[in-house]
């Protein structure tokens, strides 16, 4: 056969490149196809260009899936410490940000170069600007299980690995290709949706666009009780920031989320103490000392509050103030969608995939890794760790069964 590779991987992102390097290291032939001009495009964009490549604490509870036990095997077999050791061995300088998040000092390109170097040294062929026109099963051939047509050429392989990611960031070439392949081979796909994504305003909240650019620490809670403490950022379109991106994983359409704008303090205690020491102080002045001034001014402009001295503040109005600050019921109009989503929730049903090898339980030799699966990590390096761990499990599965 003219174009034959034992393993073909579709997708030259984090999972695809890492998997290819691992399989190549075992002396197996690997070819990677990608529709882009560059490998690792999403890596290069991630973490503000500095790639939050993993986290110091990685637990199965940091992941969402309809099958919550699925991630355990892969995460245990290739841990964050394994990837950190690779990064250190490569001499890549990195630093820790909040909550154990690890970022490259010099830029995300260091991670892409490391992955590409491993591919090069292990004779992996990376074919860029390749559109896949056809994938089909091959019968009665002991060496080839799949036929792939791309750019007028036909390729054959024994193992086919789908590492095409989800639908997030379509500008980087995201497509439903992986889901289509799964469905073509009879696998179930759970409805995908944008995740780790900002919320947009409903019409009656659009006055908040005046706060665009203002950030403050909050605690945000979904209706299922899941809660995150981090920063909220007001934007021209809605609310964003780490706290909002995290809670978007747990939010359902038409639900509201509760936002505590002053999670470290009690407004009641703060005002009671001030009332005793400075009874003539204006409410507006008191609030502006602990909350963004522009936000406080907007509340008064919209007549959500009325200015008065603290001495005149009644219990009823104090209760209203407490609700406004500690129990803001924010109902999103929706999310900003895949355009700005960091990841896609949903995807290929993991009940049909081996948690040990990432191989389809229905189709021998067909593997799915990374974001294309119904596995979504929290913000903070968890989705990259899933890419490395699932890719490693797949590579071991392929190299040990041949």
N, C-alpha and C positions, 0 to 999 in steps of 0.2 A: 504494500500500500504506500502510495506516495506521501501523503500527509498523515502521519500517525504519531500520536503521543500517548503514552500509557494513561496519563491524567491530563485532562483539559480543565482549566479553571476559568469561569466567566466572571470577570470583575477584578480589576487591579486596584482595589481599595485596601484597607487595613487587613481584613480577614483574608482576602484573596492572595495578596503579596506574602503575608506571613505563612500561610498554608503552603504556597508554592516553594518558598525557601526551605521549609521543613521537609517536604517530600523530596525535593532535589538533593538535600543533604543525605538522604538515604540511598542515593544513587539511582533514583527513578526518573524517567523522562517526564517533564512537565511543560505545558504550554499555557500561557495566560492570555486571554483575549479581553480587550476593554474598548469601549466606544469613544473614549476620550483621547485628547492629544498628549496627556500626561498621566502617569500613574499616581495614585494616592492623592487625588484632587481634594477630597473631603478632609484628609489629614492636614493638608497644607492650609486649609481655611479654618481649621478647628482651634478653639481656645485663643481666639484673637490672633491666630498665626503662630501660636506657641505650643499648641497641641497638649491638651490635658490627657496624657497617654495612659494613666492608670490612677489608682488611689491606694493609699497606705492601708486602708481597711476595706476589704471586699468580702461581702457576705451574700448568700443567696437572697436574703431579705431586701437587698438593694435592687432587686429585679422584679419586674411584673411579667407574668405569663399566665395564660389560662391553665397551664400545667406547672405550678410553682416549684415542683421538685426537679424539673428538667435540667436546670442550670448547675445543680450540685456537683455532678460527676466531673464535668469539664472544668469548672472553677477550681476544683480540688486538685486536678491533675496538672494544670498549668496555672500557677497562681500569679498574683501581682509581683511577688518576690522574684519569680522566674523571669518575668519581663524586665523588672528593674535591674536584675543581674546582667541581662543582655545589653541594656542601655549603658550601664556602667562599663562593661567590657569594651564597648564601642568607643568609650571616652566621651560620651555625650553628657554635657553639663546640664543639670536640671535643678529645680527648686520646688519646695512645697509651698502651696498657698493654703488658704483656709480649708479645714476639714479633710486634711490628708491628700488634697489634690496635687498631683505632680505635673509640672510643666517643663518644657525645654527652656534653657536659658537663652539659646541663640536663635531658636525658631523651629517650627514644625518640620522644616526641610531635613533636619538632622534625622528624624524618624524615618522619613521616606527614603533618604539615602541609605540608611542602615538596612531597611527591608530590601531595597533594590540591590545593594551590594551582596546580600545573602543569596539573592536570586542569581546574580551574575556568577558568583563563585561556585554555585551549584548547578550551573548550566541550564538555568530555567530560561525559556524563550518567552519574552513579553511582546505581544503583538498589539500595538495601539491603533486607534482609529478603525476599529473593526466592528462592523455591524453584523450581528448574528441573524441570518435570514431563515435558518431552519435548524431544528434539533429533532432528531427522531431515533427511536430504538433500532438496533441492528440485531437480527436473529441469525442463528446458525453460524456464528463466528466466535471462536474461543478467545481471540485477542481483542475484539472490538464489540462493545455493547451499544455504542452511540455513534451517530453520524451527525456532523455539524457542517452547515454551509455558511461561509462568510466571505464576502468580497469576491465572489465567483470561484472560490476554492472549496473543496470538500475535505473535511478532516474526519478522522476516526479516533476513538479513544475507548479505553476499558473503563475508566472512571471519569465521571463528569461532576465537577464541583460548582455549584451555583453560589456566587459570592457577590451578587449584584446590588445588595443593600435594599433600602425601602424607597419611599416616594419623596422623602424630604430633600430639600434643596434641588429642585428640578434644573436650576441654572447650571448645576454641576453634572448634568447628564442622568439624573435619577429617572428611573422608569419602572413600570410594573412587570418588566421582563421576567424576573424571578418567580413572581406569583403565577404568571402565564405558563411557565415551564412546569411548575408544580401541578397546576390544574390539568395541563396536557397529559401528565402521567398519573392522573387520578388522585392527587393529594388534596386535602382540604386546606383552604386558605381562609383565615379569620379576618373579617373586614378590617382593612388598615385605616388608621387615622393619624393626623399630625400630632406629634407629642413633643414634650419639652419645648413648648411654644407659647408666645405671648397671647393674652386675651384682648379682644376688641370691645369698645364701648357700645352700649345701647344708646339710642337717640337721647334719652333723658339724662345720660351721664356725660354727654359730649362737652359740657362746660368744663370738665376736668382736663381737656386738652390744653387749657391755660397753664397747667402744671408741667407741661412737657419738659423733660430733662431733670426733674427733681427726683431724688432718690432718698429713701429712708428705710431703716430696719423695721421689719414687721414680723408677725406670726400669722400665717394663713392656714386655714383649716377647711378641708373638703367636707361634704355632707356625710361621707363614710367615716369621719373622725380623724383621717390622716392629716398630720400637721407638719409644717416646715417653718423654721425661723431663719430668715435671711433678708436680703435687701429687695425692696420693690422699687421699680422705676416707672414713673409716669411717662407716657409717650404721646405722640400726636394721634395715635390710633387707639390706644388703650393702656393696659398695664403690662409691664414686663419685669425683668430682673430675676435673679436666681430663685427667689421664693415662689414667684408666679410660674416659672418654667417647671419647677419641681411639682407644684400642685396640679399642673395641667395633666400630669399622668393619671391623676385620681379624679379628675373632674368629668362629669357627664353633661352633654348638652341639656340646656334648660335648668340646670342646677345653679345655685349661687354658691359662693365661697365666703367664709367669714374672715375678715381681715382685722387684726389687732394692730393699730397704727402706733401703739406705744407699749410694746410687749414687756419692756424692762421695768415699767412703773405702773402705779395705779393712779389714774387721773383724780379719783376721789380723794385719796390720801394727799396727793400733791396740792390740790386746791384747798383742802381742809387745813393743811399746815400753813399755807400762804394766807388763808382767810384769817387765821389767828394772829399772824405776824404783820400782815399788810392788808387790812380789811378794805382800804380805799383803792387798792390796785384794780385796774380794769381787767375783766376776763380776757379780752383780746390780747393784752400785754402779757398776761400770765401764760396763755397758751402758746404765744409766739416764742417764749423762752425754751419750750421743750419740743415744739413741732415746727416744720418748715413754715416760715412766715407767710409765704404765698398761699399755702393750703389754708391756714387760719383765716387770712383775708378773704379767700374765696367762700368759705363757709358763711362769713358775715355778709358778704355781697349777695349770696344766694338766700339769705335769711334763714339759713339752717340753724344759726345761733343769733342771739341778740346781745349786744355789748352792755355790760352793767358792772358795777363794782362787785368784788367778791363777797362783800358783806350782804349784798342783796340777792345773792345766788340761792334760789330755792332748791329744796330737795328734788322736786319734780324735774327742774331744769338740769340739775346735776346728773340725774338718772339718764336724761336724754343725751347729755354730753358723754356719759359713759358708754352708752350704746353706739353713738357716732364714732367714738375713738377706739373702743375696745371690741366692738361687735358690729363693724361695718359689713352689712350684707351686700356684697358686690355680685351682681348677676351679669356675667359676660354675655355679649351679643353672640360671641363665638370665639374662634381663635384666628390667628393670622394665617393659618393653613400651612401647607407644605413649603411655601416660599421661604419662610423663616424658621420652620421647625428644625430642631437639631436631629431628631430621629422620627421613625415611624413606629407607632404601636400597632399590634396585630401582626398578621403575616402568616407564614406557613405553620400549620397546626403541629405543635411539637409532639402530640400524641402519636403522630405517624413517623416520627424520626427517632433513631437510636440516640439516647443521651450519651452513650459512650463513644460513638464513632461519627455521629451526625449523618449517618446513611439513612435513606428512606427505607422504611420497613416493607414497602410495597415493591420498590424497583431496585434491584441489585446494582450497585455501582453508581447510584445517583445520590449526591451529598448536597446538603445546604448548610451554610455557615454565616455567622454574623447577623446583621440587621434584618435580613430577609425572613428570618425565623420570628415566631411570636415570642420574642424576648426583648424587653425594654428596660434599660438600666436607668437609674437616677442620673441627674446631672452631677458631674464630678469625676469623670474618667471611667465610669463603670461600663459604658457602651464600648469603649476601646478595649477594656479588659475582656469583655465578652467576645469581641472580634478575635483577640489573641487566643483565648482559651478554647473557643469553638473550633478555630482553625487548627490548633494543635491537636485536639481530639480527632479531628478529621484526618489530619496527616498521619497520625499514629494508626488510625483505623485502616487507612489505605496501605501504608508501608508494611504493616504487620500481617495483612491478609494475603499479600501477593507472594 
